[in-house]
Amino acid sequence: MTQDSKGPVATEIEARLRAALQPQQLAVLNDSAKHRGHTGDDGTGESHFTVEIVSGAFAGQNRVARQRLVNRALADLLREKVHALAIKAKAPGESL
């Protein structure tokens, strides 16, 4: 699966983050191909992701609080389907 094609896990990540955080910008990048054969690669091609998100929900929040908001929205996916998630979370006006 390429980074450009969205599988069911990437699609679910995007839908949940849109619902929970109403982002102005959102990119869900599938990094799984970079980790093929490594620990956590379950063979589905959807185990490692980077999320780049800009949301008003992050205004006034520090980096840890922002990551917790993302993690909360994706909690069961992180337990069951996603091995690794890198998060780049910014408030409007901050550059990714």
Residue pairs with C-beta under 8 A, 6 or more apart in sequence:
1 7
1 30
1 32
1 33
1 45
1 46
2 30
2 33
3 29
3 30
3 31
3 33
6 14
6 28
6 30
7 30
7 44
7 45
7 46
8 46
9 44
9 46
9 49
9 77
9 81
9 82
10 28
10 30
10 46
10 49
12 77
13 28
13 49
13 51
13 74
13 77
13 82
14 26
14 28
16 73
16 74
16 77
17 23
17 26
17 28
17 51
17 53
17 70
17 73
17 74
18 26
19 73
20 69
20 72
20 73
21 53
21 55
21 57
21 58
21 69
21 70
21 73
22 55
22 56
22 57
23 53
23 54
23 55
24 54
24 55
24 56
24 92
25 52
25 53
25 54
25 96
26 51
26 52
26 53
26 54
27 50
27 51
27 52
27 53
28 49
28 50
28 51
29 49
29 50
29 51
29 52
30 45
30 46
30 48
30 49
31 48
31 49
31 50
31 84
31 86
32 41
32 44
32 45
32 46
32 47
32 48
32 49
33 45
34 48
35 41
35 47
35 48
35 83
35 84
39 83
40 47
40 48
40 83
40 84
41 47
41 48
41 83
42 83
44 81
46 81
46 82
47 81
47 82
47 83
47 84
48 82
48 83
48 84
48 85
49 82
49 84
49 85
49 86
50 85
50 86
50 87
50 88
51 70
51 85
51 86
51 87
51 88
51 89
52 88
52 96
53 70
53 87
53 88
53 89
53 90
54 89
54 90
54 91
54 92
54 94
54 96
55 89
55 91
55 92
56 91
56 92
57 69
58 65
58 66
58 69
58 89
58 90
58 91
59 91
59 92
60 91
61 69
61 91
63 89
66 87
66 89
67 87
67 89
69 89
70 85
70 87
70 89
71 78
71 85
71 87
74 82
74 85
78 85
88 96
90 96
